[in-house]
Amino acid sequence: MSATEAIRSTVYLAPELHQALRLKSAQSRRSMSDIVNQALRQALREDEEDLAAVRSRAKERALSYEDFLTKLKADGTL
């Protein structure tokens, strides 16, 4: 991404996270922005995967807690 495509944003980090980010940036020779962008992309991909899993199970019958305990007793787990 070029600097002209980037949007400047203010993000407030906990001091220990900021220090860790600065150290990782220096060690990896990558910008702090690059590291944050990569982490955000990964988090959004994980959210997308989670939502896809929920959609794929949407038609499953819901199991109440009581029914679940009964099932555990029946199969010898409890």
N, C-alpha and C positions, 0 to 999 in steps of 0.2 A: 504494500500500500504506500503510495506516495504521500508526502506531507500535505499536498493540496487536497487529497481525498480524506484526510483524517479530520475528525471533529475534536476540538479541545474540550475537555471535561474536567471538572474538579471532583476528586474522589477523596474522602477522608479515610485514612487508614489508621488502625491501631499502631502505636509506635513500634511495637515488636514486629508487626507485619511489614511495616515500612523498612525497618532495618534489614529484615530477611530478604525483602525484595531488592534493596540496594546491593546487598552482598551477592545475591544470586546474579544480578545484572553484571556486577563487576567480574565475578568468576566465569560466567558464561560468555562475556563480551557481547551481550545482547542488551537492547534498551529495556528500561523498565516498562515502557509502553508495549513493547513486543511481548514481554512475558505476561503482562496483564491481559492483553488481547488474546494470547494463546490460552490462558487459563479460563477466560470467559467463554471462548469458543468451545472448549472442552466441557465446561459446565452446561452450556446450552445443548450440546450434542447429547449429554447424559439425560437432560430433561426430555429431549425429543424421544430418546429410547424408552424412558419410563412411561411417557404418555402413549407411545405405540403399544407397550405391553399392557397398559390399562385398557386401551381400546380393544385389543385382541381378546381380552378376558371379559368384556362388557356383558356378554350374553350368559356368562356362567351364573349359576344359581348362588345367591348369597348364603353363607352358612353362619348361623347365629353362634354366639359364644357357647350357649348351652348345648347346641347340637354338636359343636366341635368337641366339647368335653365328653359327651356321650360316645362320639366316634373314637376318641382316645381310650376311653374305658373299654370299648368293644374290641379294639385291636390289641389290648394288653399294655398299652403305653402307660396308662395310669392304674 
